[in-house]
Amino acid sequence: MPRSDIRFDSAGIEIAAHLYTPDTPARGPLPALVVGHPGTGVKEQTSGTYARRMAGRGFVTLAFDAAHQGESGGQPRGLEDPAQRVEDFKAAVSYLTTREEVDAERIGLLGICASGGYSLSATGSDSRVRAVAAVSTADPSRQFRLGADGAQDPAAFRTLLDAAARARTAAARGQDPGTMTMFPATAEQARELGGEHGAEGFAYYCTSRGEHERSAKFLAWESIDRLAGYDPFLAVPLIGPRPMLQIVGERAVTSWMAVEAHQRATGPAELHWIGGASHVDLYDREEYIDQAVDKLADYFADHLPARG
């Protein structure tokens, strides 16, 4: 698919993105999708895969690096700021409305993992978005507080909040606040700490399977306290009467988050399960991505239809 490197502004921060367009010339403006990456990911990984595949189905697609991450601007590096992440989606929509090949009345959002949660929040508060879909929906605040499976001891998050508080104090005193390491040194340690889900994350982000030099291996400590009070699902009731689709692997330990979001929907909503797939399988395993893209293409074709 033809790809262009572009830049746009998000609350004063320059966002780096890839714009994909269909191979076949269009007779008029096309429907468009903003595609967001998982937490610590970059546009060259799974979000780029989905953006490219959806461009092949006739959509203009925009895969971007979140502010403070990848090739985008913003300091400190590695900051996971939920308010800024939602703003990035809205800024991407604004950018697409300026493109002559895009029908500004036919724009949707597609978020993967953490961006699944962020995309739901952005859709709820931005009526320009006509339809939203999430793949392997996750809310990073819930994951830090409760664990990927929802069963984590609450004391673990309090420990992280204490560390974030110490980092803020260190920064105020002119000292290096340090960063929060996201991955252990080995796959074995990843499995010990996070079970199969942890091992899969390590395999994708830290090996040749999906590793990218700009994919973050750390977070700024202040990410933790910014996430503490954030809940993307509060905006889900505002999505209706617009439609909402979530695609979830049947083996995903994070699926409880998608179920919770689904239960809050007030408009047309669907949970679409991919048999045999885990959370991370939907990042890059062709047999599962093929199914997801088929579903996404039909869904957005139905809900971003040609006008006239």
C-alpha positions in Angstrom: 0.0 0.0 0.0 1.2 3.6 -0.7 2.6 5.1 2.5 3.4 8.7 3.4 5.3 10.0 6.4 3.4 12.8 7.9 3.3 15.0 11.0 0.5 16.8 12.8 0.0 18.7 16.1 -1.5 17.3 19.2 -1.9 19.9 22.0 1.4 21.4 21.0 3.3 18.1 20.5 4.4 17.0 17.1 3.0 13.6 16.3 4.7 11.3 13.7 2.5 9.1 11.6 2.2 6.9 8.5 -0.7 7.5 6.2 -1.7 4.6 4.0 -3.9 4.8 1.0 -5.5 2.1 -1.2 -3.7 1.0 -4.4 -6.8 1.5 -6.5 -7.6 5.1 -7.4 -10.9 6.3 -5.8 -13.7 8.1 -7.6 -14.2 10.4 -4.6 -13.3 10.9 -0.9 -12.8 7.6 1.0 -13.7 6.5 4.6 -10.7 6.7 6.9 -9.5 5.1 10.1 -7.1 6.3 12.8 -5.1 3.3 14.1 -3.5 3.4 17.6 -0.7 1.1 18.9 -0.5 -0.9 22.1 1.2 0.5 25.2 5.0 0.8 24.6 4.4 0.0 20.9 5.2 2.1 17.8 3.5 2.6 14.4 5.9 0.2 12.7 4.5 -2.8 14.7 1.0 -4.1 14.9 -0.8 -0.8 14.4 1.0 -0.4 11.1 0.1 -4.0 10.2 -3.6 -3.3 10.7 -3.4 0.1 9.0 -1.8 -1.4 5.9 -4.2 -4.3 5.8 -7.2 -2.0 6.1 -5.9 0.3 3.4 -6.0 -2.8 1.2 -9.7 -3.0 2.0 -10.4 0.5 0.7 -9.8 2.7 3.7 -7.4 5.6 4.1 -5.6 4.8 7.4 -3.4 6.7 9.8 -1.1 4.9 12.2 0.6 7.2 14.7 3.2 7.2 17.5 1.7 8.4 20.7 3.1 11.7 22.1 6.3 11.1 24.2 7.0 7.8 22.3 8.4 6.5 19.1 9.2 9.3 16.6 6.7 11.7 18.1 7.8 14.7 20.2 7.2 15.3 23.9 9.2 15.2 27.1 9.8 13.2 29.2 10.3 10.2 26.9 8.3 7.1 27.7 5.5 9.0 29.3 2.1 7.2 29.2 -0.3 10.1 29.7 -3.9 8.9 29.2 -5.3 12.4 28.6 -2.7 13.1 26.0 -3.2 9.7 24.4 -7.0 10.5 23.9 -6.0 13.9 22.6 -3.7 12.2 20.1 -6.6 10.3 18.6 -8.7 13.5 18.4 -5.8 15.4 16.8 -5.5 12.5 14.2 -9.2 12.9 13.4 -8.7 16.6 12.9 -5.7 15.9 10.6 -7.7 13.5 8.5 -10.5 16.1 8.0 -8.0 18.2 6.1 -7.1 15.5 3.6 -8.8 15.8 0.3 -8.8 12.0 -0.2 -10.8 11.6 3.1 -14.5 11.9 3.6 -14.7 13.8 6.9 -18.1 12.4 7.6 -16.8 8.8 7.4 -14.0 8.6 10.0 -13.6 5.7 12.5 -11.1 4.7 15.2 -9.3 1.4 15.6 -7.3 0.9 18.7 -5.2 -2.1 19.7 -4.5 -3.2 23.3 -4.1 0.0 25.4 -5.2 2.1 22.4 -8.4 0.0 22.4 -9.3 1.6 25.7 -8.1 5.0 24.6 -10.1 4.8 21.3 -13.3 4.1 23.3 -12.7 7.1 25.5 -11.9 9.4 22.5 -15.0 8.2 20.6 -17.2 8.9 23.6 -16.2 12.5 23.7 -15.7 13.3 19.9 -18.9 13.1 17.8 -16.9 13.3 14.6 -16.0 9.6 15.0 -18.7 7.6 13.4 -17.7 4.1 14.5 -15.1 2.6 16.8 -13.4 -0.8 17.0 -10.9 -2.2 19.4 -8.7 -5.3 19.1 -7.5 -7.0 22.3 -9.0 -4.2 24.3 -7.0 -3.2 27.4 -7.0 -0.4 29.9 -3.5 0.2 31.2 -4.8 1.8 34.4 -6.7 -1.4 35.2 -3.8 -3.5 34.2 -1.4 -1.7 36.5 -3.9 -1.6 39.4 -5.4 -5.1 39.0 -3.0 -7.1 36.8 -3.6 -8.4 33.3 -6.0 -11.1 34.7 -7.7 -8.8 37.2 -6.4 -10.8 40.2 -3.4 -8.8 41.3 -2.9 -8.0 45.0 -3.8 -4.2 45.3 -0.6 -3.8 47.4 1.4 -4.2 44.2 0.0 -1.0 42.7 0.5 0.9 45.9 4.2 0.0 45.7 4.3 1.5 42.2 2.6 4.6 43.4 5.2 5.0 46.1 8.0 4.7 43.6 6.3 7.3 41.3 6.0 9.7 44.3 9.7 9.2 45.1 10.6 9.9 41.4 8.6 13.1 41.5 10.5 14.3 44.6 13.8 13.4 43.1 13.0 15.4 39.9 12.0 18.4 42.0 15.4 18.3 43.8 17.2 18.2 40.5 18.0 14.5 40.7 17.5 11.8 38.1 14.0 10.3 38.7 14.9 7.1 36.8 12.4 5.1 34.8 10.2 2.1 35.2 11.6 -0.9 33.4 8.8 -2.7 31.4 10.4 -6.0 30.6 12.7 -8.4 32.6 16.0 -9.6 31.2 14.9 -13.0 30.0 11.9 -14.9 28.7 12.0 -17.2 31.8 11.8 -14.2 34.1 8.9 -12.8 32.0 7.0 -16.1 32.5 7.7 -16.2 36.2 6.5 -12.6 36.7 3.5 -12.6 34.3 2.7 -16.1 33.3 1.9 -16.9 29.7 0.7 -13.3 29.0 4.1 -12.0 30.3 6.0 -14.5 28.2 4.1 -13.5 25.1 4.7 -9.8 25.6 8.4 -10.5 26.0 8.4 -12.6 22.8 6.7 -9.8 20.8 8.6 -6.8 22.1 12.0 -8.2 23.0 12.8 -10.7 20.3 13.0 -10.7 16.5 9.3 -11.6 16.4 8.2 -8.0 16.8 11.0 -6.0 18.4 11.6 -2.4 17.1 14.3 0.0 18.1 11.9 2.7 19.0 9.4 0.5 20.9 9.7 1.6 24.6 11.3 -0.7 27.1 10.6 1.7 29.9 8.0 4.2 31.2 8.5 7.5 32.9 7.5 7.0 36.5 5.0 9.8 36.5 3.0 7.6 34.1 1.9 5.6 37.1 0.2 8.3 39.0 -1.3 9.8 35.8 -2.9 6.4 35.1 -4.1 5.9 38.7 -7.3 8.0 38.4 -8.0 7.3 34.7 -10.9 5.2 33.5 -11.5 5.1 29.7 -14.7 3.1 30.1 -16.5 6.0 31.8 -17.0 7.5 28.3 -18.4 4.3 26.7 -22.1 5.2 27.4 -21.5 8.3 25.4 -20.6 6.3 22.3 -24.2 5.3 21.6 -26.1 5.5 19.4 -22.9 5.0 17.3 -21.6 1.4 17.0 -18.8 -0.2 19.0 -17.0 -3.4 18.0 -14.4 -5.3 20.1 -12.4 -8.2 18.8 -11.0 -10.4 21.5 -9.0 -13.6 21.6 -10.7 -16.5 23.4 -7.5 -17.2 25.3 -6.8 -13.6 26.2 -6.3 -13.1 30.0 -7.3 -9.5 29.4 -10.7 -10.3 28.0 -12.5 -9.3 31.2 -11.7 -5.7 30.3 -13.4 -5.9 27.0 -16.4 -7.6 28.6 -16.7 -4.7 31.1 -16.5 -2.1 28.4 -19.2 -4.0 26.4 -21.5 -4.1 29.4 -21.4 -0.2 29.5 -22.4 0.3 25.9 -25.7 2.1 25.2 -25.7 1.7 21.5 -25.0 -1.1 19.0 -22.2 -3.2 20.5 -20.5 -6.5 19.6 -18.0 -8.7 21.2 -16.4 -10.8 18.5 -14.3 -13.7 19.8 -11.4 -15.2 17.8 -11.1 -18.9 18.6 -7.8 -20.1 19.9 -6.2 -16.6 20.0 -4.5 -15.0 23.0 -4.2 -11.3 23.6 -0.8 -11.0 21.8 -1.7 -13.4 19.0 -3.9 -10.7 17.5 -0.8 -8.5 17.1 0.9 -10.5 14.5 -0.3 -14.1 14.0 -1.5 -14.2 10.4 -4.2 -16.8 11.0 -5.8 -14.6 13.6 -5.2 -11.2 12.0 -6.8 -12.5 8.8 -10.0 -13.2 10.8 -9.8 -9.8 12.6 -9.3 -7.8 9.4 -12.2 -9.6 7.7 -14.5 -8.6 10.6 -13.2 -5.1 10.7 -13.5 -4.5 7.0 -17.2 -5.6 7.0 -17.9 -3.6 10.2 -16.5 -0.3 9.0 -18.0 -0.8 5.5 -21.4 -1.1 7.1 -21.0 1.8 9.5 -18.9 4.2 7.3 -21.0 3.7 4.1 -20.7 5.7 0.9 -23.0 8.7 0.7 -25.4 9.6 -2.0 
